[in-house]
Amino acid sequence: MLYTNLTHIESTAEHATILNENENVMVICGRMGPMCIPVYGIAEELETEYKHVKFCDMEFDNPASEVIRALPEVRGFMGIPFTIYYKNGKVVKATSSIQSRAQVTAILDKEFGASSNA
């Protein structure tokens, strides 16, 4: 279990439903470790600014996270978390390892449009 305030994805069915019901989705797939926790915190902060984006997490060791671990976009990734950005159910960007708030917001702005606070 991930101890975040993000929407938790615990099954492949939940993953599919979230992608189907939301145009813009950011999924952070990781553990409660030093490279992942800062990214969860950034996403929690940005949730109120980017109301047009659904922010979720998924436990890396959950067998259901194969839907993320098997993506061609993550082939070769060496560090977690894997952060996947989906637009209309399609992967538009994928990153691995720790990211800064500026890096995350640059991706969100480019792929999904600026926050309502911009």
C-alpha positions in Angstrom: 0.0 0.0 0.0 1.2 3.5 -0.9 0.6 6.1 1.9 -0.3 9.0 -0.3 -3.4 11.2 -0.7 -3.5 10.3 -4.4 -6.1 8.1 -6.0 -4.7 4.5 -5.6 -4.9 2.2 -8.6 -4.9 -1.4 -7.4 -6.0 -3.4 -10.4 -5.8 -3.5 -14.2 -9.5 -2.9 -14.3 -9.2 0.3 -12.1 -6.3 1.4 -14.4 -8.4 0.9 -17.5 -11.4 2.7 -15.9 -9.4 5.8 -14.9 -7.9 6.1 -18.4 -11.3 5.7 -20.0 -13.0 8.2 -17.7 -10.3 11.0 -17.7 -8.7 12.8 -20.6 -5.5 13.7 -18.8 -4.0 11.2 -16.3 -0.6 11.1 -14.4 0.2 7.8 -12.8 3.2 7.4 -10.5 4.2 3.8 -10.2 6.6 3.3 -7.3 7.3 2.4 -3.7 7.5 4.4 -0.5 11.2 5.1 -1.1 13.5 8.2 -1.2 13.2 8.6 -5.0 9.4 8.1 -5.1 8.1 10.0 -2.0 9.1 13.5 -3.4 7.2 12.8 -6.7 4.1 11.8 -4.8 4.3 15.0 -2.8 4.6 17.1 -5.9 1.6 15.4 -7.4 -0.4 15.9 -4.2 0.4 19.7 -4.4 -0.4 20.0 -8.0 -3.8 18.3 -7.8 -5.4 21.5 -6.7 -3.7 23.5 -9.5 -4.3 21.1 -12.3 -8.0 20.2 -11.9 -8.1 18.9 -15.5 -5.6 16.2 -14.6 -6.3 13.0 -12.7 -3.3 12.2 -10.4 -2.9 8.6 -9.3 -0.4 6.2 -7.8 0.2 2.5 -8.3 2.4 0.2 -6.2 5.3 -1.0 -8.3 5.3 -4.4 -6.7 1.6 -5.0 -7.3 1.2 -7.6 -10.0 -1.4 -5.3 -11.7 1.4 -2.7 -12.3 2.5 -4.9 -15.1 0.2 -2.6 -17.2 2.9 0.1 -16.6 6.0 -2.0 -16.3 5.3 -3.6 -19.7 4.9 -0.3 -21.6 7.4 0.1 -24.4 8.0 3.7 -23.2 9.6 2.3 -19.9 11.9 -0.2 -21.5 15.3 0.6 -20.3 14.2 2.6 -17.2 16.6 2.0 -14.3 15.0 3.8 -11.4 11.6 4.2 -9.9 9.1 5.7 -9.8 7.9 5.3 -13.3 5.7 8.3 -14.0 3.4 7.9 -17.0 1.4 10.7 -18.5 -1.7 9.6 -20.5 -3.8 11.7 -22.9 -7.1 10.1 -24.0 -5.7 6.7 -22.9 -2.5 7.0 -24.8 1.0 7.4 -23.3 2.3 10.9 -24.2 5.3 11.0 -21.9 7.1 8.7 -19.4 9.8 9.5 -16.9 11.7 7.5 -14.3 13.4 8.3 -11.0 13.0 11.5 -9.0 11.6 14.6 -10.7 11.5 18.2 -9.5 8.3 20.2 -9.4 9.6 22.3 -12.3 10.2 19.1 -14.4 6.7 17.8 -13.6 4.9 21.1 -14.3 6.8 21.5 -17.6 5.5 18.1 -18.8 1.9 18.8 -17.5 1.9 22.2 -19.2 3.2 20.8 -22.5 1.0 17.7 -22.7 -2.2 18.8 -20.9 -2.2 22.6 -20.8 -1.3 25.1 -18.1 -2.8 25.0 -14.6 -5.8 27.1 -13.7 -3.5 29.1 -11.5 -1.1 30.0 -14.3 
